[in-house]
Amino acid sequence: MSMKETHLQALRALGYTDREARFLYVVATHSGYFTQAHFFSFIGCESFSAVTSLLRKLSDKQHARRDIYQNNLSVYHPFARALYRAVGKEHIRARHRHSLDYVRTRLAVLDFVLANPQLRYLETEEEKVQFFEDCYGINRAQMPGKVYRGALGTTDATRYFVDKFPMFLTSDEGSSKPVVTFTFVDPGHSTQRPFITHLDWYGTFFARLKRFHFVYVSPNRANFPKAETEFAKRVMTTPPNALRHVVRYFQLRELEDTKQYSKITLADLDFIREATKTFVGEPFESLYQRWKKNEIWDAEIQQELDHHYGGKLAVFSAFLLPRSYAEFEQNSHFLLRKLENRSAIGSPVGSPLGTPQTASVHQSED
């Protein structure tokens, strides 16, 4: 990963050592939460004096809070605006409180990033959007986005890639462009449903990319074959009923083009609104023009769809996390210590979340 010296200098100016500054940069950029085990992994040894020094500084400066979970497990949450301003991410949402599932996921993300510090990460939403606009010519409206409703009197805001899973670039032979790698981080879910939902959300976007990698990150090796099967089914094949939906879209679009609005129902308008997000650009524009002229029939449209959705080089691999957060729960009465009390964060009370194991990679290429 790349750390700008100006950001590290700003963190050191807040009173942190170079090693502490580098660790806080990683946490603020990729996670927003950490445990003692993460710091030990970063420095390469279990130094309680080093972690105590860091935690006392965070407490004294009121830069972080400690949340205590089941079995006295401590999670530290840097929240101070000064920290995020130092790394150029003052308005990042990681500063705010989040749900337990979100915390689990961000801790697992940090495990992955610390295990792979050499990767060239796209760290911010703007970097990701800019990359796909510049390298693939994809409009941001066609990227995975979520609309956040503004308060009364303010405008709504659309944010992209809000899952904030690690995304990084590599160089492959045969490609003049950097190859992008997406990830999905499973902190220890008992079901594949979150992964399936994620693939369905990204499905239209993946269809626009002809070459990319995908890493399924999980602490459960048994999930790898199931995840690969779901990836092949939902990313490498044409979605169910795609032909029927495309033809319906063409029919409704023709009614709009010929101003036959009385034939369009409210349900049709809802369908058109969603279809224009999915069936935009090529090959759909060319298919529509040929369909209007009766130059192409259903069988040929199906062939084009199969090529569009399945004609890509997508490499699936899996990464084994060093620990699971599946049993990471809040106490029955969630204990939140005040930062004014130094003992709440300034000493390594509680136990780190396990010891890192050796990660392995399962990879296949379709």
KAJOKA-V226204 format. One record per helix or strand of 2 or more residues. SS is the DSSP state (h for helix, s for strand). FROM is the first residue (numbers start at 1). TO is the last residue. If there is no record, write none. Layout:
# KAJOKA-V226204
ss=SS from=FROM to=TO
ss=SS from=FROM to=TO
This chain:
# KAJOKA-V226204
ss=h from=5 to=13
ss=h from=18 to=30
ss=h from=36 to=43
ss=h from=48 to=60
ss=s from=64 to=69
ss=h from=70 to=72
ss=s from=73 to=78
ss=h from=81 to=86
ss=h from=93 to=95
ss=h from=100 to=115
ss=s from=120 to=121
ss=h from=125 to=136
ss=h from=140 to=142
ss=s from=145 to=148
ss=s from=157 to=160
ss=s from=168 to=170
ss=s from=179 to=186
ss=h from=193 to=207
ss=s from=211 to=218
ss=h from=223 to=235
ss=h from=242 to=257
ss=h from=261 to=263
ss=h from=266 to=278
ss=h from=284 to=292
ss=h from=298 to=310
ss=s from=313 to=320
ss=s from=330 to=336
ss=h from=342 to=344
ss=s from=361 to=365
